[in-house]
Structure formats: structure tokens, C-alpha cells
């Protein structure tokens, strides 16, 4: 903990501050320029300790708050908040690992709603422009979040609870790095949406050609299944290779993303998405009239949807049309 605006003349303010903090629940002692305080009372005597004063003569001092529990814990975070709420005679800045964790959580909490809103809106708009449907983007978002929560649960079971610690060669601490779920979410969500576009674009193309939802879903899964499976297998192998690292942060990153990719390519793309679209029927492609007209005019398409994707393209098709007209 760092305090500014302090000199030897105001050492009594340091005494008051250190004594107040040492009297708080969960604080074993406070070491300061005025001495060591335990339970609100001075435990040592003597002159000001120069170790706790700035060497360049500026009016800055620091104090060491020693808790009775682990610093990186919920109790440690609460102690940081309690110290910051105190009305002290000098201005203090609480630092250390517990304070860093509190500040990191606060920064993420402040930015997370905006980030999620951007992701959800951008994904919804792009999938609508591709499919012309309101239900398909909602389905994609819900299933993606479902697969990610399952992945996070696996990370808690493996790395926080330490159930595979011996097999994977790491020591469980009972916590997870707070930045890891955010990083995994961003990468895994982008990859899962990539697979979603592969599958959805093929289903949409076939539905535009035939108007048969059930056959379109089956054909779309058949034609894109091998691509998605191969891509997911390659990515999963690459990510799992990170799991051989001796650094627990990298190990968790690789295994977590490898599991996320496999779960998305198997459980979500191969089972949940086709099953949902089969049950939803033609509701998959519904949109209100104004949005339907907007999509018809500005939507994203690979072709005009008037021919089968298996039919020869290019110059052959216009030639056959000209022969037919000539007859």
C-alpha cells in the first residue's frame, strides 16, 4: 500500500493509518515507517524506518499489510475493498496481487457488456444477411454460448479442481487465470461461427433451390460435414499440442480450445444444429415482410439460386439455354 503527501512531520498520520488498518479483521500486522502495528497498537518502538520512505526525498511512503489468509482469495479481495473504503488521514493506493485481481475484475466487468453487445449484434446482422432469417442467428448464438459454457465447465473440473492434475502434469491452485476465459471465448466463438457459416450457407443454398427444409438440412450436413470435421481435427491437434507445455497458462489455453473445437464440431454442428433446424421446419427461414424485402435486395448470396450446385456452370449453361431457345 502506497501513501502520498507524507513527510517526517506528518508521521503521526502514518501511525493513525497503520493502526487503523491493523485493527481490521483478517489483518495480522502492518509494517510502516512508524513501526509495526498489530491489532491497532504499536508493536515496535524506535525512529522512523527509512525503508518505508522514498529515497529521493519525495513525500511518499508505503506500508506492508500482512493478512491472516491467502492474498489471492475472496477474503483478500474483500480486504482490498474494505481498505479502500476507509476514511484515512492520508491518501493511499492499495497495490499487490489481490488489488490487481480486484481491478482486473472491475475492468472486465465494465467492458464486458459492451463487448458482448458488439459480438451479438454483429453476429446477428451478418447471419441475417446470409440467411434472411431471424431464428437462425438466435439459434447460432444460443448454441455457441451453450458449447462455450460446457468448455468452461470442463476447465473448472480439470484445472481449478485439479481432477486431471497428475495426468497432465500441473498443480491445481483452486483458481483460474481471469484472462483465460475471455481469451478462450473470443477464439472459440470465432471458430464456431466459422463452422456455422460453412454449414448454414450450404443449407440455405439448397433450400433456395428446392424449398425443402428437411432435405436441405440433410444435404447441407452431408456436403459440409467432412470439411468441418477435417478443419476441427487439425485445429484440435494443434491446440492439444499446447497442452504439452510446462507452463500451466499455455497448457490450459491449448486443452481448453481443443475441447471447445471438438465439442462444437461434433455435439453442436453434427447433432444440435441439424436437429434444431429439422424440428423448426420452415420457421427457420421466417422474417417479417420489411426485413424479408431488405434481405432480398441486400442479402449475401453466392449465386441466384436458380440451378443445382452440381450442375455445370460457366459458359456451358448459357450455351444450353441458347440451344433450347433455338429449338
N, C-alpha and C positions, 0 to 999 in steps of 0.2 A: 504494500500500500504506500503510495507516494503522496506527500503533503507539500503544498507550495505556500509561499508567503511566510516562512518561518525563519527566525534567527535565534541567536542565543538569548536575546532579550525576551523573546516570547516562548521560551522553553516551558513555561507553565502551561501554555496551550497544548503543547505536545504531551505533557503529563496528563492533562484532563482528557485528551483524546485517547491516549493509550489506556488509561484507567477505565474509561467508558467502554471501550471495545473489549478489554479483557474480562469485564463483568458479564458479557453476553453469554448466553447458553451455547455450549459447544466450542468455546474458545479456551484452549489450555493456557496460553500465555501470549503476551505481546511484547516483543523486543523493540525498543525505540531508543532515540538519542537521550531520553530522560531516564532510561533504565528498563528493567524487565518488570512487567506488571502481571500479576496473577490474581484472578478473582476481584479485580477492581482496586487492588492495592499494590504499592511498590514492593517488589521482592528483592531488589538490589539497591545499593546506595553508591554514591560517588558522583564525579563530574559528568558532564555531557559526553556521550560516547561518540567520538568523531567518525566512527564507521557509518553512522546513520545520517551524516551531514554531507552536503555536496562539497567536493574537494576544491571547486573553483570559487567558493565563497558565495555562491548564489543562495537565495533564501528557499532552499529545497531540502526536505528531509524525507526519509522513508521509514516504515515500520514493518516488522515481520509478524504477521498474525498466524499463530500455530493452532489449528483446530484439533479437536479430540477425535475426529473421524477422517476418513479418506477425503482428500481435497476434491477429486473428480467424482462427485456423488451428488445426489439430490440435496443432501444436507449442506454440502459445500456451496451449491448454487444458492440455496436459501440464505446462507450466511452472507454471501456477497450482496444479495439484495437488501438484507437487514442492515448491513453496514452502510450501504449507500443511502438508506432511508434515515440514518441518524442525523440529528441536528448537532453538529460538532463546531467547536470554536474556530477551526481551520478547515480550509477546503482540501479534501482528499480525493484521490483517484485510486480505486481498487483494481489491482492487477493480479496476474497469476493465472494458473490453468483453469481454476473454477470461474474466475471472472471472464476469461476468454471464452469459455463454453457458454456462459450466460449471454455474452454479447453476440456470439455467433448464432445462437438460437434466436435471439431477438432480431438480428439482421435477416435471417432466413424467413422468419415468421412475417416480417414486414414486406418482404419482396415476393414471397410465395404466392399469395393470392393474385397478384398482377401477372406473374409468370404463368400460373395455371390458366388464367383467363386468356392470355395470348395464345397458349397452346391449344386450348379447347376451341376458341373462336376460329383460329387459322385452320385447324384440322377439320372442323365442321364445314367451313366455307369451301375448302378445297375438295372434300369428299362430296359435297353437294354439287359442285361444278362438274365433278366426274360422273356422278350417278343420277343427278336430278331428283334425289330422294331426301326426305327429312329423316326417315327411320334408319337408313343405312349409316349415316355419320354417328347417330346416337348409339347404335349397336356397336360400331367400331370403338368408340370412346369407352363405353361400359366394359366391353370385353378386354380391351387393353389394360384398363385400370385393374380389372379382376386378375389378369395374369401377373401384373406387377405386384399386387398385394400378396399373391401366393409366393412370388420370388422373395419378397421382403420377409415373409414368414419363415421361409427356408433359411435365410441369412441369420435370423434371430436364433433359430433352432441349432444351426451349425456353429456360428461364430460367437454369438452372445452367450448362449447356454453351454457351448463347448461340447456338443454331443459327438462330433467327429474330430475333436482336437488331436487325439492320438493318431488317427489315421492320416490326417492332413498335416500334422506336424506344427501345431501352434498352441499357444497358451491362451485360454479364454480369460477375458478380463471382466465379463459380465456386462460389457457395454459395446456399442458400435460407434465407429467414427461418424460424426454427424454429417460430414460432407459426402459420405459414401452413398446413402440412399438417394440424394439429389443427383449425383453423377450417374448412378445406375439408372435412375428414372429417365433422365434425358436421353441416354444412349439407347436403352431398351425400348422406350416409347417410339423413337425414330425408326428403329429397325422393325418393330411390329407394324407400324404404319406402312413401311415399305412392302412388307408381305401382304398387307391388306389391299394395297393398290394393285399388286400383281393379280391377286385373286378376284377382286371386285371388277377390275377393268375387263377381264375375260368373261365374267358372268354377265356384265352389263352389255358387252358386245353381242353375246349370244342371245340375250333377252331382246335386244333391239331388233335382231334378225328374225327371231321366231315368235316372240311374245309368250313363250312357255317358261314360266319361272322354275318349275321343278327340273326340267331338262337343262335349263341354263345353269343352274347351280351345280348339277351333276357334271356337266361338260366343263364348266369352269374349274371345278376341283380336279377333274381328270387331267386337263391340259396344263394347269399350273402347279399341280402337286409335286411333280418331280423337280421343278425349278426351285420352289420354296424349300423342299427337303434338302436338296443339294446345297443351296446357299446357307441354310441354317446349320447343316452339318459342318461346313467349312468354318463358319464363324464360331460355332461352339467349340470345335477343336482348337482354334486359335485362342479363344478366351480361356479354355481349360488349361492351356499351356501356361498361362499366367499363374495358375494355381500351384505350380511347382516352385514358385518364388519363395525365398526365405523371409520376405517381408510380408507381414500379415495384411497390410493395407492392399498390396498388389494381389495377394492370394484371394482375399475377399472380393476384390474387383473382378478377377477372372472367373472365379467359380460362380459368383452371383450373376454375371452377364451370360455365362454359358448356360446356366439353368434357365434364365429368362428367355433366351433364344430357343432352346429346346421346347420349353413349355408352350411358347407362342406358336411354334411351327407344328406342334403335334396336337396338344389339347385344344388350343384356340382355333387355328386355321383348319385343321383336319376334322374336328368334331363340332365345336360350338358354333362357329360361323356358318357352315353348311346346314346344321340342324336348325339354327335360328331362321335363316333365310328360307328354308323349306317350310317351316311352320308359319312364317309370316305371309307367305304367298305373294299376291300382287300388292299387298301393303308395303312391300319392300320399295316399290317404285312410286309411291304416292307423294304428291306435293300439292299445295294449294295452287289454284289457277294462275295467279300472278307470278309465283315462283316457277311454275312449270313453263310459262312463256319466256321468262327470263333465261331459264336453262336452255330452252330450245334455241334461243338466239345467241347466247354467250357461253354455253357449256362446253366442256372439253371433250373432244372426240378424236378417235384415230381415223375414222372414215365415216361415210354417210350411212353405214349400217344396212345397205340395200343388198349386199351379197354375202355369201358364206365366206368365212375366213379361209376355208380350204379351197375356194375357187380360184383359179389362176387370175393374177392381177396384171396391171400394166397395160401394154398395148394389145394383149390378146383379147381382153374383154370388149373394148370398143370395136375391134375388128369383127367379132362375132355379132355384135349388135348391128353393125352396118350390113352384114350378110343377111341377117334376119329381116331388116327393113327392105332390102333389095328384093327379097322374095315376095 
